């Protein structure tokens, strides 16, 4: 059965206390809107944000998947977030600072919807395999993770953590994880390149912080025209009995699987909400 947590590629955050922005976020056509009760809302505004969530969510069209990022387990706001979340029609809950699989199971049981584990700490990476088995999908909070380890937020320093999440997702039978945010908003080349890097490592989604990031991110997650043409040739040739090579290279089961993955990625990157 199709699940928005599995098929969504681009996920756009919107502050939970800015209900007037919910419809605008949906109109930008990400693959999912993440209403954020955590970092985007100051402590003194969290109660008011919760009280107006239902009103704001009513402005989002029914065909747009809506996720809610609640506050982390053990915080002063977590239980109140769960209480309001269970009364809302949501496609998924995102739990930040995910470290304990029991916390994920509790959120799912309480709210009755899939849970995305946002991994942002060293303990989270250490328990990534368990978190993957207890959630519908993994996401990477790379900026918080770098701060937790007092290290630079660079591709080289984050490579082990990203690779661990990709492996954990695969072992749990999940789609590739959702990569963390790119802080650059107006630098299209930077956003495209970050998404290309995420795809290279096995990620299948991206967290976004501004509607202007959607178009370049979609471009970064889409396979190139050359890749699509190659994949089409491979699948066409493989359907013909006795054909064992394309463009002078051997075609076997792993090559066919790679071609199928490329065409699937093209479909997902197009933002299909059907």
Secondary structure by P-SEA (a helix, b strand, c coil): cccccccccbbbbbbcccccaaaaaaaacccbbbbcccccccccaaaaaaaaaaaaaaaccccbbbbbbccccccccaaaaaaaaaaccccbbbbcccccaaaaaaaaaaacbbbbbbcccaaaaaaaaaaaaaccbbbbaaaaaaaaaccccccccaaaaaaaaaaaaaaacccbbbbbbccccccaaaaaaaaaaaaaacccbbbbccccaaaaaaaaacccaaaaaaaaaaaaaaacccccccccccccaaaaaaaaaaaaaaaaaccccc
